[in-house]
């Protein structure tokens, strides 16, 4: 199978049992055909803005990946295909003003709507997420724990055959996610070169399910400064330093995204099951970091968020309601399962 929302699409494109075979084909071609069928749909535009909003919101939280949200909402393959199509041919179309061909090649209606949603999600929820992580950490973690746990169940369908290769890919993904979570946070200086490199690395994580781009920024020591600048920008407290730093950060994101998306698109096209299984492994490996029963260590409790360290605690050590944490996790998981069911049956694409 391909991603969740393309199950019905695959039935439309390839009769009979062609879905399992066609998943190894060209992801870009599939995305283009889907776009052609649904071009001009304002409902699809709204859905894609919402998808982007959810991705942006997720990417503000250390431990949650926007790529995971893209898999849950069924537009992951299409997003990677669209990004990887930004190449010299696209530049030639732009120079020749072949707008129709460029829009089709880059799936621009889809990517623009998604981009608007991502910016809106980051801009409107960055401050809220920061507040929740500081003051309602356990409840916030419970919600995202439920979201990611249910997501693993949803995304498992993207692997057509669980042979030895996908199983090894899952194990490798779990190991990578666990290794990344053990890296101590850096206290690097936020100069423009360091910011560019940090953005290039973090954006790769943002499109990988299971590895949080925000968490990578946290490890590199730039999460707090970047979130702070974004909050100031949307409050219109803008100066030259904020503009220059956010511009360099955006350029770094663009560079990393273009470079990494090509590799990922190739892997999805030619090694789909192994790649998807590895992504599932990354998601599984990240779940532990979202375990809601954890507390800030006494030595780091008074430090800024990016410097705080957490340890797991027992239910008896938690001074809040474990029942509330469980309910939040279950509700979040149900939301994912319902959203997946609606997406698959409605089969709405922008």
VOBA-1610 file (N, C-alpha, C; in pm, whole numbers, padded with zeros to 5 digits, always signed):
BEGIN
Unk+00082-00121+00000Unk+00000+00000+00000Unk+00085+00125+00000Unk+00025+00228-00045Unk+00089+00357-00029Unk+00036+00420+00097Unk+00045+00553+00111Unk-00001+00612+00235Unk-00152+00598+00249Unk-00200+00626+00371Unk-00337+00590+00406Unk-00440+00647+00313Unk-00425+00775+00276Unk-00529+00840+00198Unk-00526+00800+00052Unk-00418+00729+00010Unk-00408+00692-00129Unk-00456+00549-00155Unk-00513+00485-00051Unk-00562+00349-00070Unk-00669+00346-00177Unk-00768+00436-00163Unk-00875+00440-00262Unk-00823+00491-00394Unk-00726+00586-00391Unk-00669+00638-00515Unk-00606+00525-00594Unk-00536+00434-00523Unk-00469+00324-00590Unk-00568+00234-00658Unk-00683+00215-00595Unk-00787+00133-00657Unk-00836+00198-00786Unk-00841+00334-00787Unk-00887+00403-00906Unk-00787+00392-01019Unk-00658+00397-00984Unk-00555+00404-01087Unk-00518+00267-01141Unk-00516+00168-01053Unk-00470+00035-01094Unk-00575-00067-01054Unk-00640-00132-01149Unk-00746-00225-01114Unk-00694-00350-01045Unk-00787-00420-00980Unk-00752-00547-00918Unk-00655-00531-00805Unk-00549-00612-00806Unk-00450-00612-00699Unk-00330-00527-00736Unk-00347-00433-00824Unk-00235-00352-00869Unk-00180-00260-00764Unk-00253-00237-00651Unk-00208-00143-00549Unk-00074-00183-00492Unk-00060-00310-00458Unk+00064-00353-00396Unk+00181-00341-00492Unk+00155-00365-00622Unk+00262-00356-00720Unk+00294-00213-00757Unk+00191-00130-00770Unk+00213+00006-00816Unk+00282+00093-00714Unk+00283+00053-00585Unk+00346+00134-00482Unk+00495+00148-00506Unk+00556+00054-00579Unk+00699+00062-00605Unk+00727+00153-00723Unk+00625+00203-00790Unk+00644+00289-00905Unk+00677+00431-00870Unk+00655+00517-00967Unk+00695+00657-00952Unk+00596+00732-00863Unk+00641+00773-00744Unk+00556+00847-00651Unk+00515+00979-00711Unk+00607+01041-00785Unk+00578+01169-00847Unk+00463+01159-00945Unk+00462+01052-01024Unk+00354+01036-01121Unk+00221+01017-01052Unk+00219+00939-00943Unk+00096+00919-00868Unk+00043+01050-00812Unk+00135+01130-00757Unk+00093+01258-00700Unk+00036+01349-00807Unk+00098+01349-00925Unk+00052+01434-01034Unk-00087+01393-01081Unk-00111+01261-01090Unk-00243+01214-01133Unk-00348+01252-01030Unk-00315+01237-00903Unk-00409+01275-00798Unk-00442+01422-00808Unk-00341+01505-00828Unk-00362+01650-00839Unk-00452+01682-00957Unk-00429+01612-01068Unk-00507+01641-01188Unk-00655+01610-01166Unk-00683+01504-01091Unk-00823+01467-01070Unk-00896+01565-00979Unk-00820+01629-00887Unk-00886+01711-00785Unk-00853+01859-00799Unk-00794+01899-00913Unk-00759+02039-00931Unk-00884+02125-00921Unk-00870+02240-00858Unk-00982+02333-00850Unk-01075+02308-00735Unk-01038+02217-00644Unk-01125+02185-00531Unk-01093+02276-00413Unk-01187+02364-00378Unk-01167+02451-00262Unk-01175+02371-00133Unk-01253+02263-00134Unk-01257+02174-00019Unk-01119+02113+00004Unk-01057+02072-00106Unk-00922+02017-00097Unk-00822+02120-00046Unk-00836+02245-00090Unk-00747+02351-00040Unk-00761+02366+00111Unk-00884+02366+00159Unk-00908+02379+00303Unk-00847+02262+00379Unk-00864+02141+00325Unk-00808+02022+00389Unk-00656+02033+00395Unk-00593+02081+00288Unk-00448+02090+00284Unk-00395+02199+00376Unk-00468+02310+00389Unk-00430+02412+00486Unk-00437+02354+00627Unk-00542+02277+00654Unk-00555+02213+00785Unk-00442+02114+00810Unk-00408+02036+00707Unk-00296+01943+00720Unk-00167+02018+00754Unk-00143+02128+00682Unk-00024+02207+00709Unk-00025+02265+00849Unk-00142+02311+00893Unk-00155+02367+01028Unk-00116+02263+01132Unk-00162+02141+01114Unk-00128+02034+01208Unk+00021+02003+01204Unk+00081+02005+01085Unk+00225+01982+01074Unk+00303+02092+01145Unk+00263+02218+01123Unk+00331+02329+01186Unk+00321+02323+01337Unk+00202+02289+01387Unk+00183+02277+01531Unk+00271+02167+01588Unk+00278+02054+01519Unk+00360+01942+01567Unk+00508+01978+01569Unk+00553+02052+01470Unk+00695+02084+01460Unk+00742+02183+01565Unk+00651+02243+01640Unk+00691+02332+01749Unk+00718+02256+01878Unk+00689+02126+01878Unk+00699+02046+02001Unk+00818+01953+01992Unk+00917+01966+02082Unk+01028+01870+02084Unk+00976+01729+02113Unk+01003+01635+02023Unk+00957+01498+02041Unk+00849+01459+01942Unk+00791+01554+01870Unk+00686+01525+01773Unk+00731+01574+01635Unk+00704+01497+01533Unk+00750+01529+01398Unk+00635+01567+01307Unk+00656+01672+01228Unk+00557+01707+01126Unk+00543+01597+01022Unk+00650+01521+00999Unk+00643+01408+00908Unk+00547+01301+00955Unk+00540+01282+01087Unk+00444+01187+01144Unk+00301+01232+01111Unk+00275+01361+01127Unk+00142+01415+01098Unk+00110+01396+00950Unk+00208+01418+00863Unk+00186+01400+00719Unk+00149+01256+00686Unk+00211+01161+00754Unk+00176+01021+00734Unk+00035+00991+00783Unk+00001+01046+00901Unk-00131+01021+00959Unk-00240+01076+00867Unk-00219+01197+00816Unk-00321+01264+00736Unk-00316+01227+00588Unk-00221+01142+00550Unk-00225+01081+00418Unk-00166+01160+00304Unk-00072+01252+00330Unk-00015+01329+00219Unk+00137+01324+00218Unk+00195+01225+00285Unk+00341+01221+00300Unk+00412+01199+00167Unk+00376+01093+00094Unk+00441+01064-00034Unk+00425+01182-00131Unk+00307+01240-00132Unk+00280+01349-00225Unk+00366+01472-00191Unk+00384+01498-00063Unk+00466+01610-00020Unk+00611+01590-00060Unk+00666+01472-00034Unk+00806+01444-00068Unk+00826+01451-00219Unk+00730+01397-00295Unk+00741+01401-00441Unk+00742+01544-00493Unk+00655+01628-00439Unk+00647+01767-00484Unk+00775+01843-00455Unk+00830+01824-00336Unk+00953+01895-00299Unk+01069+01849-00385Unk+01079+01718-00408Unk+01191+01665-00484Unk+01186+01707-00631Unk+01072+01755-00678Unk+01060+01800-00816Unk+01114+01941-00839Unk+01159+02007-00734Unk+01222+02138-00751Unk+01364+02114-00801Unk+01385+02130-00932Unk+01514+02100-00992Unk+01540+02197-01107Unk+01643+02166-01186Unk+01680+02255-01297Unk+01569+02265-01400Unk+01494+02157-01420Unk+01383+02161-01514Unk+01276+02259-01468Unk+01248+02258-01337Unk+01151+02353-01282Unk+01198+02496-01298Unk+01328+02518-01277Unk+01384+02652-01295Unk+01370+02696-01440Unk+01392+02602-01534Unk+01376+02633-01677Unk+01232+02670-01710Unk+01136+02599-01650Unk+00995+02632-01670Unk+00965+02772-01618Unk+01025+02806-01504Unk+01003+02939-01445Unk+01058+03047-01536Unk+01177+03026-01587Unk+01239+03126-01676Unk+01160+03142-01805Unk+01106+03029-01856Unk+01031+03032-01982Unk+00885+03072-01960Unk+00849+03098-01835Unk+00712+03136-01798Unk+00609+03032-01841Unk+00648+02908-01828Unk+00554+02797-01858Unk+00481+02765-01728Unk+00388+02854-01692Unk+00325+02847-01562Unk+00245+02719-01541Unk+00173+02678-01644Unk+00091+02557-01630Unk+00174+02434-01602Unk+00284+02420-01677Unk+00372+02305-01657Unk+00438+02310-01520Unk+00475+02432-01476Unk+00539+02447-01346Unk+00443+02413-01232Unk+00320+02461-01244Unk+00220+02432-01141Unk+00195+02282-01130Unk+00189+02215-01244Unk+00165+02071-01243Unk+00286+01995-01188Unk+00405+02034-01229Unk+00526+01964-01187Unk+00548+01974-01037Unk+00529+02094-00982Unk+00554+02116-00840Unk+00430+02098-00754Unk+00317+02063-00818Unk+00192+02044-00744Unk+00166+02166-00655Unk+00173+02285-00718Unk+00179+02410-00642Unk+00053+02440-00563Unk-00063+02404-00616Unk-00184+02433-00539Unk-00181+02359-00405Unk-00135+02236-00409Unk-00123+02155-00288Unk-00014+02210-00195Unk+00105+02238-00249Unk+00217+02280-00165Unk+00196+02419-00107Unk+00134+02509-00183Unk+00108+02644-00130Unk+00008+02638-00016Unk-00101+02562-00035Unk-00200+02549+00072Unk-00136+02487+00196Unk-00054+02385+00175Unk+00014+02320+00287Unk+00109+02418+00356Unk+00183+02494+00276Unk+00276+02592+00331Unk+00206+02699+00414Unk+00092+02747+00365Unk+00014+02846+00440Unk-00026+02789+00576Unk-00070+02665+00575Unk-00111+02601+00700Unk+00006+02582+00796Unk+00122+02543+00744Unk+00240+02523+00828Unk+00280+02652+00896Unk+00288+02761+00818Unk+00325+02891+00874Unk+00224+02934+00981Unk+00094+02914+00951Unk-00010+02951+01047Unk+00001+02868+01174Unk+00029+02739+01159Unk+00041+02652+01275Unk+00158+02688+01364Unk+00274+02714+01302Unk+00392+02752+01380Unk+00370+02888+01445Unk+00319+02984+01368Unk+00303+03119+01419Unk+00203+03131+01530Unk+00092+03058+01519Unk-00015+03074+01617Unk+00003+02987+01740Unk+00078+02876+01727Unk+00086+02782+01838Unk+00223+02772+01903Unk+00323+02840+01848Unk+00457+02831+01906Unk+00456+02876+02051Unk+00393+02990+02078Unk+00386+03041+02215Unk+00307+02950+02306Unk+00194+02898+02255Unk+00110+02809+02335Unk+00184+02681+02372Unk+00252+02621+02273Unk+00325+02498+02299Unk+00437+02520+02400Unk+00504+02632+02388Unk+00609+02666+02482Unk+00552+02676+02624Unk+00437+02740+02636Unk+00372+02753+02767Unk+00331+02617+02822Unk+00272+02534+02737Unk+00226+02403+02781Unk+00342+02315+02826Unk+00454+02321+02753Unk+00569+02240+02790Unk+00629+02285+02923Unk+00616+02413+02953Unk+00668+02465+03079Unk+00575+02438+03197Unk+00444+02451+03173Unk+00350+02450+03285Unk+00254+02329+03286Unk+00238+02262+03173Unk+00150+02144+03166Unk+00222+02034+03088Unk+00346+02009+03125Unk+00428+01917+03047Unk+00370+01777+03043Unk+00330+01724+03157Unk+00283+01585+03161Unk+00157+01566+03079Unk+00062+01659+03091Unk-00061+01650+03013Unk-00032+01663+02864Unk+00059+01754+02828Unk+00095+01773+02688Unk+00161+01648+02632Unk+00252+01589+02709Unk+00319+01467+02666Unk+00220+01353+02652Unk+00120+01347+02740Unk+00019+01240+02732Unk-00056+01247+02600Unk-00091+01369+02560Unk-00163+01386+02433Unk-00078+01339+02316Unk+00047+01381+02312Unk+00132+01344+02200Unk+00175+01198+02206Unk+00182+01142+02326Unk+00209+00999+02338Unk+00097+00919+02271Unk-00027+00956+02300Unk-00141+00889+02238Unk-00144+00907+02087Unk-00112+01029+02042Unk-00111+01056+01898Unk-00010+00968+01825Unk+00113+00963+01876Unk+00219+00889+01807Unk+00194+00739+01817Unk+00148+00691+01934Unk+00122+00548+01950Unk+00017+00500+01850Unk-00092+00576+01837Unk-00195+00539+01740Unk-00143+00553+01597Unk-00055+00648+01574Unk+00000+00669+01441Unk+00078+00549+01392Unk+00150+00483+01483Unk+00225+00363+01446Unk+00129+00257+01393Unk+00015+00242+01460Unk-00086+00145+01416Unk-00142+00182+01278Unk-00162+00311+01256Unk-00216+00357+01128Unk-00114+00337+01016Unk+00008+00378+01040Unk+00110+00382+00934Unk+00160+00242+00898Unk+00139+00143+00985Unk+00188+00009+00956Unk+00132-00045+00825Unk+00012+00004+00785Unk-00049-00043+00661Unk+00029+00000+00538Unk+00116+00096+00552Unk+00192+00143+00437Unk+00298+00043+00392Unk+00322-00059+00472Unk+00414-00166+00432Unk+00330-00281+00379Unk+00348-00314+00252Unk+00265-00417+00189Unk+00299-00556+00240Unk+00429-00585+00256Unk+00472-00719+00299Unk+00580-00704+00406Unk+00555-00761+00522Unk+00651-00754+00632Unk+00749-00871+00621Unk+00841-00859+00525Unk+00946-00958+00508Unk+01065-00919+00595Unk+01177-00992+00580Unk+01295-00966+00663Unk+01347-00824+00646Unk+01346-00772+00522Unk+01397-00638+00497Unk+01324-00530+00577Unk+01191-00521+00565Unk+01117-00423+00645Unk+01133-00441+00795Unk+01141-00566+00842Unk+01160-00589+00985Unk+01295-00532+01031Unk+01400-00557+00952Unk+01531-00501+00986Unk+01530-00349+00978Unk+01453-00295+00881Unk+01441-00150+00870Unk+01375-00090+00993Unk+01273-00159+01044Unk+01206-00111+01166Unk+01301-00110+01284Unk+01378-00218+01299Unk+01476-00226+01408Unk+01579-00114+01396Unk+01626-00090+01272Unk+01724+00017+01250Unk+01664+00153+01285Unk+01539+00176+01247Unk+01474+00302+01277Unk+01460+00325+01426Unk+01422+00220+01500Unk+01411+00231+01645Unk+01546+00267+01706Unk+01652+00200+01660Unk+01786+00224+01713Unk+01831+00367+01686Unk+01803+00418+01566Unk+01843+00554+01531Unk+01771+00656+01619Unk+01639+00638+01634Unk+01560+00732+01716Unk+01608+00732+01860Unk+01636+00612+01914Unk+01683+00604+02052Unk+01820+00669+02067Unk+01906+00649+01967Unk+02039+00709+01972Unk+02032+00861+01968Unk+01945+00914+01881Unk+01929+01059+01871Unk+01878+01117+02002Unk+01786+01047+02067Unk+01726+01098+02192Unk+01826+01103+02306Unk+01937+01029+02295Unk+02037+01025+02401Unk+02147+01130+02383Unk+02145+01201+02271Unk+02248+01302+02248Unk+02223+01420+02340Unk+02324+01464+02413Unk+02305+01579+02502Unk+02287+01708+02423Unk+02207+01799+02477Unk+02181+01926+02408Unk+02307+02010+02402Unk+02324+02076+02288Unk+02439+02164+02269Unk+02405+02305+02316Unk+02506+02377+02358Unk+02488+02515+02398Unk+02561+02606+02300Unk+02548+02574+02171Unk+02623+02644+02068Unk+02584+02790+02054Unk+02679+02868+02005Unk+02652+03009+01980Unk+02560+03021+01858Unk+02467+03117+01864Unk+02371+03132+01756Unk+02423+03238+01658Unk+02530+03204+01587Unk+02571+03291+01478Unk+02503+03244+01350Unk+02513+03323+01245Unk+02436+03294+01124Unk+02478+03163+01057Unk+02608+03133+01056Unk+02654+03008+00995Unk+02600+02888+01072Unk+02611+02893+01204Unk+02561+02784+01289Unk+02410+02770+01273Unk+02340+02881+01261Unk+02195+02879+01244Unk+02157+02815+01111Unk+02230+02847+01005Unk+02206+02788+00873Unk+02224+02637+00878Unk+02334+02591+00937Unk+02361+02448+00945Unk+02257+02377+01032Unk+02219+02440+01141Unk+02118+02381+01230Unk+01985+02366+01158Unk+01946+02467+01083Unk+01820+02462+01008Unk+01825+02353+00902Unk+01939+02339+00834Unk+01953+02237+00728Unk+01936+02097+00784Unk+01991+02075+00903Unk+01980+01943+00967Unk+01840+01920+01021Unk+01786+02021+01089Unk+01656+02005+01155Unk+01544+01984+01055Unk+01549+02050+00939Unk+01441+02035+00842Unk+01433+01892+00790Unk+01549+01824+00783Unk+01548+01684+00741Unk+01470+01601+00843Unk+01491+01630+00970Unk+01418+01559+01076Unk+01270+01591+01072Unk+01235+01715+01034Unk+01094+01755+01034Unk+01010+01675+00935Unk+01074+01626+00827Unk+00997+01548+00730Unk+01016+01398+00753Unk+01090+01362+00858Unk+01103+01221+00894Unk+01011+01190+01011Unk+00917+01099+00994Unk+00834+01060+01108Unk+00920+01003+01220Unk+00893+01043+01342Unk+00963+00986+01455Unk+01081+01066+01504Unk+01142+01148+01418Unk+01251+01234+01461Unk+01202+01378+01453Unk+01192+01441+01567Unk+01134+01575+01572Unk+01235+01680+01532Unk+01195+01765+01437Unk+01281+01877+01399Unk+01302+01972+01515Unk+01196+01993+01594Unk+01209+02080+01712Unk+01306+02018+01813Unk+01304+01886+01826Unk+01396+01820+01917Unk+01540+01835+01869Unk+01562+01823+01739Unk+01696+01842+01683Unk+01744+01985+01709Unk+01655+02082+01690Unk+01691+02220+01722Unk+01726+02234+01870Unk+01653+02160+01953Unk+01681+02162+02097Unk+01821+02106+02125Unk+01854+01995+02058Unk+01986+01935+02075Unk+02096+02029+02030Unk+02069+02105+01925Unk+02170+02195+01870Unk+02175+02329+01943Unk+02084+02348+02039Unk+02086+02468+02120Unk+02024+02590+02057Unk+01940+02571+01955Unk+01882+02688+01887Unk+01729+02690+01895Unk+01670+02592+01962Unk+01524+02586+01968Unk+01466+02710+02035Unk+01515+02739+02155Unk+01460+02850+02231Unk+01478+02984+02158Unk+01599+03014+02104Unk+01615+03140+02031Unk+01524+03151+01908Unk+01511+03041+01833Unk+01429+03045+01711Unk+01282+03064+01747Unk+01232+02988+01845Unk+01093+03003+01887Unk+01069+03146+01938Unk+01165+03199+02012Unk+01152+03336+02063Unk+01143+03437+01950Unk+01226+03421+01847Unk+01223+03514+01734Unk+01092+03502+01656Unk+01042+03378+01641Unk+00915+03359+01571Unk+00802+03428+01646Unk+00801+03413+01779Unk+00696+03478+01859Unk+00705+03631+01846Unk+00826+03684+01851Unk+00842+03829+01837Unk+00801+03877+01698Unk+00830+03798+01597Unk+00795+03835+01459Unk+00644+03846+01444Unk+00571+03747+01496Unk+00425+03748+01482Unk+00359+03850+01574Unk+00434+03898+01674Unk+00384+04009+01756Unk+00422+04144+01695Unk+00488+04138+01577Unk+00534+04256+01504Unk+00642+04333+01579Unk+00711+04266+01672Unk+00828+04325+01737Unk+00951+04288+01655Unk+00966+04355+01542Unk+01062+04315+01441Unk+01178+04415+01435Unk+01300+04361+01432Unk+01417+04445+01408Unk+01507+04374+01307Unk+01617+04437+01272Unk+01705+04383+01168Unk+01763+04248+01208Unk+01797+04232+01335Unk+01855+04106+01381Unk+01757+03991+01365Unk+01631+04013+01402Unk+01530+03908+01389Unk+01509+03873+01243Unk+01498+03974+01156Unk+01478+03950+01013Unk+01594+03872+00954Unk+01717+03912+00986Unk+01835+03846+00929Unk+01846+03702+00979Unk+01822+03679+01107Unk+01832+03544+01161Unk+01723+03453+01106Unk+01600+03501+01099Unk+01491+03418+01045Unk+01509+03393+00896Unk+01565+03490+00823Unk+01592+03471+00680Unk+01696+03362+00659Unk+01804+03368+00735Unk+01909+03265+00725Unk+01853+03129+00765Unk+01771+03127+00869Unk+01709+03000+00912Unk+01622+02943+00800Unk+01542+03028+00735Unk+01456+02982+00625Unk+01537+02930+00508Unk+01646+02999+00475Unk+01732+02954+00364Unk+01795+02819+00398Unk+01839+02804+00522Unk+01894+02676+00564Unk+01793+02563+00555Unk+01669+02592+00595Unk+01561+02493+00583Unk+01539+02454+00437Unk+01537+02554+00349Unk+01516+02527+00207Unk+01626+02441+00149Unk+01750+02473+00184Unk+01865+02396+00134Unk+01856+02250+00180Unk+01836+02229+00309Unk+01828+02093+00361Unk+01711+02015+00305Unk+01599+02084+00287Unk+01479+02019+00237Unk+01497+01971+00094Unk+01554+02056+00008Unk+01574+02019-00131Unk+01673+01904-00144Unk+01779+01907-00065Unk+01882+01804-00074Unk+01830+01670-00023Unk+01763+01670+00091Unk+01722+01545+00154Unk+01599+01484+00088Unk+01508+01569+00039Unk+01385+01517-00019Unk+01412+01432-00142Unk+01517+01464-00216Unk+01551+01384-00335Unk+01587+01241-00296Unk+01670+01230-00193Unk+01708+01097-00146Unk+01586+01021-00095Unk+01503+01088-00017Unk+01386+01022+00040Unk+01287+00981-00068Unk+01268+01066-00169Unk+01178+01032-00279Unk+01229+00911-00355Unk+01360+00904-00376Unk+01419+00788-00445Unk+01393+00660-00366Unk+01415+00667-00235Unk+01394+00550-00151Unk+01247+00506-00150Unk+01156+00602-00147Unk+01013+00568-00149Unk+00973+00506-00282Unk+01037+00549-00390Unk+01005+00495-00522Unk+01060+00356-00544Unk+01182+00331-00496Unk+01251+00207-00531Unk+01262+00108-00415Unk+01245+00153-00293Unk+01253+00063-00177Unk+01142+00101-00079Unk+01020+00099-00127Unk+00908+00155-00052Unk+00887+00088+00082Unk+00875-00046+00083Unk+00844-00116+00206Unk+00954-00098+00310Unk+01080-00111+00267Unk+01191-00095+00361Unk+01195+00047+00416Unk+01174+00146+00329Unk+01178+00286+00374Unk+01065+00315+00471Unk+00944+00270+00438Unk+00831+00296+00527Unk+00850+00224+00661Unk+00903+00103+00658Unk+00927+00030+00782Unk+01030+00102+00868Unk+01132+00159+00805Unk+01232+00235+00879Unk+01169+00359+00943Unk+01081+00426+00869Unk+01010+00542+00923Unk+00922+00503+01041Unk+00858+00386+01032Unk+00778+00337+01143Unk+00867+00312+01264Unk+00986+00257+01241Unk+01082+00236+01348Unk+01121+00365+01416Unk+01140+00470+01338Unk+01172+00601+01394Unk+01059+00649+01486Unk+00935+00626+01443Unk+00821+00666+01525Unk+00818+00588+01657Unk+00840+00455+01648Unk+00838+00372+01769Unk+00949+00416+01865Unk+01067+00443+01810Unk+01180+00482+01894Unk+01160+00616+01962Unk+01072+00699+01907Unk+01049+00831+01966Unk+00943+00831+02075Unk+00867+00722+02086Unk+00754+00719+02180Unk+00801+00734+02324Unk+00914+00672+02356Unk+00962+00677+02494Unk+00986+00819+02543Unk+01032+00905+02454Unk+01059+01043+02494Unk+00929+01116+02530Unk+00816+01066+02482Unk+00688+01131+02507Unk+00613+01069+02625Unk+00675+00975+02695Unk+00609+00911+02808Unk+00567+01018+02908Unk+00439+01024+02943Unk+00389+01136+03025Unk+00438+01137+03169Unk+00476+01020+03224Unk+00522+01016+03363Unk+00671+01046+03369Unk+00705+01172+03361Unk+00842+01216+03376Unk+00842+01353+03444Unk+00956+01388+03500Unk+00966+01513+03574Unk+01101+01578+03546Unk+01106+01710+03562Unk+01230+01784+03545Unk+01320+01757+03666Unk+01447+01733+03641Unk+01540+01709+03751Unk+01553+01834+03837Unk+01581+01813+03964Unk+01593+01927+04057Unk+01705+02021+04017Unk+01812+01967+03960Unk+01927+02049+03923Unk+01899+02141+03805Unk+01800+02104+03722Unk+01774+02183+03601Unk+01637+02251+03602Unk+01562+02238+03711Unk+01425+02289+03716Unk+01418+02440+03695Unk+01519+02513+03740Unk+01517+02659+03730Unk+01581+02711+03601Unk+01627+02620+03516Unk+01692+02662+03392Unk+01588+02684+03282Unk+01633+02742+03171Unk+01545+02760+03056Unk+01504+02624+03002Unk+01395+02624+02928Unk+01338+02499+02877Unk+01442+02415+02802Unk+01523+02478+02720Unk+01617+02403+02637Unk+01725+02334+02719Unk+01749+02379+02844Unk+01852+02321+02926Unk+01798+02221+03028Unk+01667+02208+03036Unk+01608+02119+03136Unk+01627+01972+03097Unk+01649+01889+03199Unk+01661+01745+03180Unk+01545+01677+03252Unk+01503+01563+03197Unk+01386+01493+03253Unk+01422+01350+03288Unk+01355+01301+03388Unk+01371+01160+03429Unk+01233+01098+03441Unk+01226+00966+03417Unk+01100+00895+03432Unk+01067+00878+03580Unk+00939+00885+03612Unk+00893+00868+03750Unk+00781+00763+03752Unk+00754+00711+03871Unk+00645+00614+03886Unk+00513+00688+03906Unk+00404+00614+03894Unk+00272+00675+03914Unk+00257+00731+04054Unk+00319+00665+04152Unk+00308+00713+04290Unk+00387+00841+04313Unk+00488+00867+04230Unk+00570+00987+04244Unk+00507+01108+04175Unk+00411+01083+04088Unk+00347+01192+04014Unk+00243+01260+04102Unk+00251+01390+04114Unk+00162+01462+04205Unk+00029+01504+04142Unk+00008+01466+04016Unk-00118+01495+03950Unk-00203+01369+03938Unk-00299+01373+03847Unk-00390+01259+03827Unk-00342+01173+03710Unk-00305+01050+03742Unk-00264+00955+03637Unk-00383+00921+03548Unk-00502+00921+03605Unk-00623+00891+03527Unk-00642+00995+03417Unk-00620+01122+03451Unk-00633+01228+03350Unk-00532+01208+03238Unk-00409+01171+03273Unk-00307+01146+03171Unk-00351+01032+03079Unk-00405+00926+03138Unk-00449+00811+03059Unk-00564+00850+02966Unk-00659+00928+03019Unk-00773+00972+02939Unk-00727+01058+02822Unk-00634+01150+02847Unk-00582+01236+02741Unk-00514+01154+02632Unk-00436+01055+02673Unk-00367+00970+02575Unk-00466+00890+02492Unk-00567+00835+02557Unk-00668+00755+02486Unk-00748+00842+02390Unk-00790+00960+02435Unk-00866+01051+02348Unk-00783+01090+02227Unk-00654+01121+02248Unk-00567+01158+02137Unk-00553+01043+02038Unk-00540+00921+02090Unk-00528+00804+02002Unk-00656+00784+01922Unk-00770+00801+01986Unk-00899+00786+01916Unk-00913+00891+01806Unk-00868+01013+01832Unk-00874+01119+01731Unk-00794+01077+01607Unk-00676+01020+01627Unk-00594+00975+01514Unk-00665+00865+01436Unk-00720+00767+01506Unk-00786+00655+01439Unk-00911+00701+01363Unk-00986+00794+01422Unk-01104+00847+01353Unk-01062+00929+01232Unk-00959+01013+01248Unk-00911+01095+01136Unk-00862+01007+01022Unk-00795+00898+01057Unk-00748+00805+00954Unk-00865+00741+00881Unk-00967+00702+00955Unk-01084+00638+00893Unk-01157+00736+00801Unk-01174+00858+00848Unk-01241+00959+00766Unk-01161+00989+00641Unk-01029+01003+00656Unk-00943+01034+00542Unk-00949+00923+00438Unk-00945+00799+00481Unk-00946+00688+00386Unk-01078+00675+00313Unk-01188+00700+00382Unk-01319+00681+00321Unk-01364+00803+00242Unk-01327+00922+00290Unk-01363+01042+00216Unk-01276+01060+00095Unk-01148+01016+00105Unk-01054+01023-00006Unk-01049+01163-00065Unk-01033+01268+00020Unk-01029+01406-00026Unk-00887+01447-00050Unk-00857+01492-00167Unk-00723+01545-00200Unk-00739+01683-00261Unk-00641+01776-00231Unk-00647+01911-00288Unk-00589+01918-00423
//
